[in-house]
């Protein structure tokens, strides 16, 4: 049980760091990482989960996701565009054909998932 909580805490902190980096790096998506951090903190640290849920930058999107299972239409559109740009640049930069294929499959899976996420108008 302690190991499981520790793994969720480590994954949550990593996701939070990547999400915060995504705020300043235009090619790194923020939303999926913050949602993942909230999920992990809910299973590992009440204090960090409470802090994240009350944070002025993330509280609205997290509360909407938690209560309605949906995100704002503009946020969803932004997440999709940034994902397309990020994966597109990665695919152009990577020299190995099999890695390009893997990145393309990952991008398509992410876009399919994001497309299925309900929207709030």
Secondary structure as GFF3:
##gff-version 3
##sequence-region A 1 121
A	DSSP	alpha_helix	2	24	.	.	.	ID=ss1
A	DSSP	alpha_helix	31	44	.	.	.	ID=ss2
A	DSSP	alpha_helix	46	54	.	.	.	ID=ss3
A	DSSP	alpha_helix	59	68	.	.	.	ID=ss4
A	DSSP	beta_strand	70	72	.	.	.	ID=ss5
A	DSSP	alpha_helix	73	93	.	.	.	ID=ss6
A	DSSP	alpha_helix	97	116	.	.	.	ID=ss7
A	DSSP	beta_strand	118	120	.	.	.	ID=ss8
###
